[in-house]
Amino acid sequence: MAGRTDFHLQFLLCRTHAHDISTGAVCFGVLMVFRMQILLHWYQNNTVLTALQDIRFYHIIDFMNDTATQTNTLAANSLSAPQGTDTPVIQENGELDAMMKAGIHFGHAKSKNHPSMKPYIYGIRNTISVLDLTETKKALERAIDFLRQTASDGKMILFVGTRPAARAIVREIAQKTNMPFVTERWLGGTMTNFSVIRQRVEYLERLERERKTGEMEKYTKKERIEKTKEIERLEKNFAGLRAMTRQAEVLCVVNIGEDQTAVREARRKNIPIVALADTNSNITGIAYPIPSNDDALPAVRYMMERIGAAVEEGIRNRSMRKHEAETAPQPAKI
């Protein structure tokens, strides 16, 4: 209402100082264009705001101030705790600040909250939920410890992120760690009917070999065009599953609501799930939920980079153990 009243006052001022109605209308139009240019410039030059596509955009500054106050209060109370108490001491570091700058604490409207996320919500501001970053930090550390150990044990992790904001970073992390991924439409049966999915991947690889070796020349021109289109379609749907030579042991999901089918299939197969969980997410059955904004690109990138670093560390640990076992001196035979 305040913004609308402000526009009305400016319009009246234009009418007052103008000689006629047409001049007043021009002044009002100039003011509106000027305001829109300012808002557009502010929107385009803020990496956090550009990723937000809902009402959270209008309250970002209030959220930043509230969460900063929350973090400072918790840190001050913990650091000032007397010796011998059970109050945890929060070491001063930039992790909470980095999370806040990435917009990880932004939640959805209060009306969209899921009851299972109540323990992770710090409060409500202007009907918008704010996540507790201290709880997010604990959940993230627990999840990356699990993923590090999983990769160290040589198990396979399937990364899933089909939302446009998550596709690039999910593909990047999965390829860097040589893990399978799904960034397009989730194919039903990827977890529950793995043998059929694997057959389609092998069929794709066979078509690609034929094209590379020139075996497709034996087909007619029309058949070659059809096979080329089929390769493109299979490449889009199955390219990320090439590395999944066996059933995945862990599922890592960026958005629970967007990839409900993947979550359901993992539950049916009793596969542990690591997932980013926004305030509207149902985390029932999720082994390692990480309270986080799962819509904004900076938030998703921050979380996935932390997860990717943990997986890479686990792979390095496994390689080191393997190398030490191979180079260890063998006991002398008697």
C-alpha distance (Angstrom), angle and dihedral (degrees) to the residues before:
residue distance angle dihedral
M1 . . .
A2 3.80 . .
G3 3.78 92.3 .
R4 3.79 91.9 47.8
T5 3.82 92.2 49.7
D6 3.80 89.8 48.4
F7 3.80 90.4 55.3
H8 3.81 90.5 49.2
L9 3.81 91.6 51.9
Q10 3.79 91.6 49.6
F11 3.78 90.3 49.5
L12 3.82 90.6 52.0
L13 3.81 90.2 49.2
C14 3.79 90.1 52.4
R15 3.81 90.0 50.0
T16 3.81 91.3 48.4
H17 3.80 96.0 52.2
A18 3.79 95.4 37.6
H19 3.81 123.4 89.5
D20 3.77 95.2 -136.7
I21 3.79 143.1 1.9
S22 3.79 95.4 -90.8
T23 3.81 92.6 55.0
G24 3.80 90.1 48.6
A25 3.78 91.0 51.6
V26 3.79 90.6 51.4
C27 3.81 91.2 50.8
F28 3.78 91.0 49.5
G29 3.80 90.7 49.5
V30 3.79 91.6 50.5
L31 3.81 90.4 51.5
M32 3.80 92.0 50.6
V33 3.82 92.6 49.1
F34 3.80 90.6 47.9
R35 3.80 91.2 51.5
M36 3.78 92.8 47.4
Q37 3.81 91.2 50.8
I38 3.80 90.9 52.8
L39 3.82 92.2 49.1
L40 3.80 92.1 45.9
H41 3.80 92.4 49.9
W42 3.81 90.7 48.7
Y43 3.81 91.5 47.4
Q44 3.83 95.7 48.1
N45 3.80 95.7 46.5
N46 3.79 97.1 51.5
T47 3.82 112.8 79.1
V48 3.79 92.2 -163.6
L49 3.79 95.9 49.9
T50 3.79 94.6 47.3
A51 3.79 90.3 61.9
L52 3.80 94.7 52.0
Q53 3.78 114.7 88.5
D54 3.79 103.0 175.0
I55 3.78 142.2 53.5
R56 3.81 91.5 -60.6
F57 3.82 87.5 82.4
Y58 3.78 92.2 72.2
H59 3.80 96.9 52.9
I60 3.80 102.7 40.3
I61 3.81 95.9 114.3
D62 3.80 92.6 51.3
F63 3.81 90.4 49.3
M64 3.80 92.7 50.2
N65 3.80 90.9 52.1
D66 3.80 93.8 45.7
T67 3.79 94.3 48.6
A68 3.79 92.2 45.7
T69 3.79 88.7 54.0
Q70 3.81 89.8 47.5
T71 3.81 92.9 51.0
N72 3.79 94.4 45.6
T73 3.80 92.3 48.0
L74 3.80 93.6 49.8
A75 3.79 91.9 46.4
A76 3.81 93.1 47.9
N77 3.81 92.9 48.5
S78 3.79 92.5 47.4
L79 3.80 96.5 45.2
S80 3.80 91.6 47.8
A81 3.81 93.7 50.8
P82 3.81 113.5 123.1
Q83 3.79 121.7 -109.5
G84 3.80 115.7 -85.7
T85 3.81 96.4 27.0
D86 3.78 124.9 124.1
T87 3.79 93.2 -125.0
P88 3.83 108.1 121.1
V89 3.78 116.3 -122.1
I90 3.80 113.2 -129.9
Q91 3.78 110.6 -145.3
E92 3.77 112.1 -136.9
N93 3.79 108.0 -110.8
G94 3.76 139.1 137.6
E95 3.78 97.3 -107.2
L96 3.80 96.4 96.6
D97 3.80 90.6 43.5
A98 3.81 90.3 50.6
M99 3.80 90.5 50.4
M100 3.78 90.8 49.5
K101 3.81 92.9 49.4
A102 3.80 89.5 50.0
G103 3.80 90.3 54.4
I104 3.79 94.9 -119.4
H105 3.81 92.2 144.2
F106 3.82 95.6 60.0
G107 3.79 112.6 112.0
H108 3.78 134.9 -177.5
A109 3.77 128.7 -93.8
K110 3.79 114.7 -62.6
S111 3.82 90.9 -114.1
K112 3.83 90.0 61.4
N113 3.81 97.4 50.7
H114 3.78 118.4 123.1
P115 3.82 116.6 -136.5
S116 3.81 92.3 -128.2
M117 3.83 89.8 64.6
K118 3.81 95.4 54.5
P119 3.85 95.3 101.8
Y120 3.81 90.4 57.6
I121 3.82 98.2 49.6
Y122 3.80 115.2 98.2
G123 3.79 96.7 -167.8
I124 3.79 149.4 -55.3
R125 3.79 125.3 -86.2
N126 3.81 120.4 -175.8
T127 3.84 89.3 -18.6
I128 3.84 90.0 -53.7
S129 3.81 121.7 116.2
V130 3.80 121.6 -126.2
L131 3.81 119.5 -155.2
D132 3.80 121.4 -132.9
L133 3.79 104.5 -113.5
T134 3.80 93.1 -161.1
E135 3.81 88.8 60.8
T136 3.80 89.6 44.9
K137 3.80 90.5 53.8
K138 3.81 92.1 51.3
A139 3.80 92.8 47.7
L140 3.80 91.9 46.9
E141 3.80 92.9 51.7
R142 3.80 90.4 49.0
A143 3.81 91.8 49.7
I144 3.80 96.4 46.8
D145 3.81 90.9 48.1
F146 3.80 88.4 55.2
L147 3.81 93.3 46.2
R148 3.81 92.0 47.0
Q149 3.79 90.6 53.5
T150 3.81 91.2 44.0
A151 3.81 91.9 54.6
S152 3.80 90.8 43.3
D153 3.81 89.2 56.2
G154 3.80 90.8 53.8
K155 3.79 95.2 -112.2
M156 3.78 123.1 150.2
I157 3.83 122.6 -112.5
L158 3.79 121.2 -160.3
F159 3.82 113.5 -151.7
V160 3.80 117.4 -153.5
G161 3.79 126.3 -170.9
T162 3.79 116.6 144.3
R163 3.80 98.7 164.0
P164 3.82 113.7 103.3
A165 3.81 92.4 -120.7
A166 3.81 91.9 55.8
R167 3.80 103.3 39.3
A168 3.79 99.8 86.2
I169 3.82 97.4 45.3
V170 3.84 93.0 43.4
R171 3.81 90.9 51.0
E172 3.80 90.9 46.8
I173 3.81 95.0 50.9
A174 3.81 93.7 43.7
Q175 3.80 94.2 49.7
K176 3.80 91.6 46.2
T177 3.82 90.7 54.4
N178 3.84 94.8 36.7
M179 3.80 91.7 -120.2
P180 3.83 127.7 140.3
F181 3.79 119.6 -102.4
V182 3.79 143.0 -176.0
T183 3.80 117.7 -148.6
E184 3.79 100.2 153.4
R185 3.79 127.4 53.5
W186 3.80 113.6 -29.8
L187 3.80 108.8 -114.7
G188 3.77 112.5 -135.0
G189 3.79 110.8 -116.5
T190 3.80 96.7 27.9
M191 3.81 88.4 128.4
T192 3.80 102.8 20.8
N193 3.83 98.3 40.5
F194 3.78 101.5 32.2
S195 3.81 96.4 152.1
V196 3.82 92.8 63.6
I197 3.81 91.8 46.0
R198 3.79 89.9 51.7
Q199 3.81 90.9 51.4
R200 3.80 90.1 55.7
V201 3.80 90.9 50.6
E202 3.80 90.6 51.1
Y203 3.81 89.9 48.6
L204 3.82 89.5 53.3
E205 3.78 91.3 50.6
R206 3.80 90.9 49.1
L207 3.81 91.9 52.8
E208 3.79 90.8 49.0
R209 3.81 91.0 51.7
E210 3.79 90.7 51.4
R211 3.79 91.0 51.6
K212 3.79 92.7 46.7
T213 3.83 95.6 48.2
G214 3.79 94.0 43.1
E215 3.80 95.8 -113.6
M216 3.80 89.7 131.9
E217 3.80 89.5 71.8
K218 3.79 88.7 82.0
Y219 3.81 89.5 68.1
T220 3.77 125.8 79.3
K221 3.78 120.1 -99.3
K222 3.79 91.8 -103.2
E223 3.81 92.1 50.4
R224 3.81 91.2 48.9
I225 3.81 90.6 52.8
E226 3.81 91.1 49.4
K227 3.80 92.3 49.1
T228 3.80 91.2 48.2
K229 3.80 90.2 53.6
E230 3.80 89.7 47.7
I231 3.81 90.8 52.1
E232 3.81 90.1 52.1
R233 3.79 91.7 49.9
L234 3.79 93.7 47.3
E235 3.80 90.9 44.7
K236 3.80 90.3 55.9
N237 3.81 94.5 50.2
F238 3.81 103.5 32.6
A239 3.81 107.2 26.6
G240 3.79 92.9 97.6
L241 3.81 92.2 50.2
R242 3.81 96.1 59.9
A243 3.81 90.9 96.3
M244 3.82 92.2 51.7
T245 3.79 97.0 91.9
R246 3.80 90.4 155.6
Q247 3.78 138.2 20.4
A248 3.81 111.7 -61.3
E249 3.82 114.7 -113.8
V250 3.83 96.8 -157.7
L251 3.81 133.7 31.7
C252 3.82 120.0 -149.6
V253 3.82 113.1 -166.9
V254 3.79 128.5 -174.0
N255 3.81 98.1 -163.9
I256 3.80 120.5 24.6
G257 3.79 95.2 -168.2
E258 3.80 94.2 49.1
D259 3.81 94.7 48.1
Q260 3.79 102.3 37.9
T261 3.80 92.9 140.6
A262 3.79 91.6 57.8
V263 3.80 90.7 49.3
R264 3.81 92.3 49.0
E265 3.80 92.6 50.0
A266 3.80 91.8 49.1
R267 3.81 90.5 50.9
R268 3.81 91.0 50.8
K269 3.81 89.6 53.1
N270 3.84 92.5 43.5
I271 3.81 90.5 -120.8
P272 3.84 115.5 158.8
I273 3.80 113.7 -112.0
V274 3.80 127.5 -147.6
A275 3.80 110.7 -168.9
L276 3.77 143.4 164.5
A277 3.79 106.8 -118.4
D278 3.79 123.2 -157.2
T279 3.80 121.7 -166.1
N280 3.82 91.0 -91.6
S281 3.82 94.3 52.7
N282 3.79 126.3 110.8
I283 3.81 104.4 -135.5
T284 3.80 95.1 -179.2
G285 3.79 106.4 134.1
I286 3.82 94.1 11.6
A287 3.80 107.9 129.7
Y288 3.82 96.4 -160.6
P289 3.82 112.8 21.6
I290 3.81 116.3 -179.6
P291 3.83 112.2 -158.2
S292 3.80 104.4 -133.5
N293 3.75 145.8 128.5
D294 3.80 102.9 -88.4
D295 3.82 97.0 -173.9
A296 3.82 106.5 58.6
L297 3.80 115.9 80.9
P298 3.86 95.5 -138.5
A299 3.81 90.7 53.3
V300 3.81 93.7 47.5
R301 3.80 91.5 46.1
Y302 3.80 93.0 50.5
M303 3.80 92.9 50.3
M304 3.80 95.6 43.4
E305 3.79 92.5 48.4
R306 3.81 89.8 53.5
I307 3.80 90.3 48.2
G308 3.81 92.3 46.2
A309 3.80 91.7 50.3
A310 3.82 90.3 53.2
V311 3.82 92.2 49.9
E312 3.81 91.3 48.4
E313 3.79 90.5 50.8
G314 3.80 90.8 51.5
I315 3.80 91.0 50.6
R316 3.81 90.7 50.2
N317 3.79 91.0 50.1
R318 3.80 90.4 52.3
S319 3.82 91.5 49.2
M320 3.80 91.4 49.6
R321 3.81 92.3 50.9
K322 3.79 90.6 48.4
H323 3.80 91.7 49.3
E324 3.79 92.5 48.3
A325 3.79 90.8 50.0
E326 3.79 91.7 51.1
T327 3.81 94.9 46.8
A328 3.81 96.9 42.0
P329 3.81 113.1 113.8
Q330 3.77 113.3 -102.3
P331 3.82 117.6 -124.8
A332 3.79 113.7 -102.9
K333 3.78 115.3 -101.8
I334 3.77 115.3 -120.6
